[in-house]
Amino acid sequence: MSGIQILLSDQHGVYLPLTFVRNFDGLDNIKRDDIDTVKLGPSEDRYWDAWTNILDSASFEDKSGNVWRLYQDGDLFSYCPELMTDEEYEDFFDEARATEAE
């Protein structure tokens, strides 16, 4: 299993955050206020701030105990660093994985 999954493509444009909150549930650490704000759509003043809060705080623990987080770079991804190969990590974050020897 790869440690990176694409959730939504950037074809959703400014509606990607709205599409996400309407279709994905069961995430931890998200403030209800941020979800409600994004559900109002991109014309809401706090839409992008609320989306940033969701991206920065959302997590999901799968049945195996792996914790997944969100990352957006055009497309929206979920990622689990523990499941990523060193090459995936470097490509995804454009930096080498820190090792304990450092």
N, C-alpha and C positions, 0 to 999 in steps of 0.2 A: 504494500500500500504506500502510495506517495504521501508525503507530508504536506502537499499543496493540492487544493481543489478549487476549481473555478466555480463560483456560485452564480454570478450574473455577468453578462458581457456589457461592455460600454455602449452597446446599441440602445440602451435605455436612457442614455443621456442624463439630463437633469432629474429624470424620474427614477434613476437607479436606487437612491435611498428610499424613496416611497415604495418602490416595488419590493425592496428587501424587507422593510418593516411589515408590509402586508402579507408576505409569503413565508417568512421564517420566524419561528417562535422557539421557545425553550432555551433562549440564550440567557446567560447569567450576567450580572453586574451592569445592567442597562437601567438607567433611570426612566421611569414611566413618563415623566415630563418630556424627555427627549423623543421617545417613541411617538407620543401624542403630537408633538411639534412637527415631526417629519411627516406624519399622516395628514397634516394640513396642506402639504404640497410645497413646491419650490417658490411659490409667491409669499409664503410666510417668512417674515423677517429673520427668524432664528433657525430656519431650515438647515443651512449649511453648518452653523455652529452646533446644532443638535446632532447632525450627522457625524461631525468630527468627534463629538463626545461618544457616540455609539461605536465608531471605529476604534477609538482609543480604549474603550472599557469592556466591550463585549467579549464573552468567552463561552465556550461550550465544552463540556466534558463528555466524551463518547463512552460507550459501554466498556471499553478497555482501560478507561481512566486517562486517556490522552486529552490534553486541553488544547482546543483549537481557538484561534483568534482571527480577527478580520484584518484585511489589508486591501487598500484600493490603489491601483495604478491604472486608471482607465477602467479595466475590468475589476470586479470584486472577487477576492479570493478568501478562502479560509486556509489557515496554515497551522501546522503543529511542528515547532522546531525540533522536537525530539524524534520525529519520524522522518525529517528531511535528511538527505545525504549531504555531505559537505559541499558537493557540487551544486545541489539544489539551493542550499542555503546561500552560497556565494552568488549564484545567479539571481536569486530572488531579492536579496538585500544589498547586492553589489558590494559586499564586504566578506572577508573571511570570517569563519566562525571562531570565536574566542575559545582558547583551550585553557585548561586549568594550569598548565605549565607557564602561561604568560603572566 
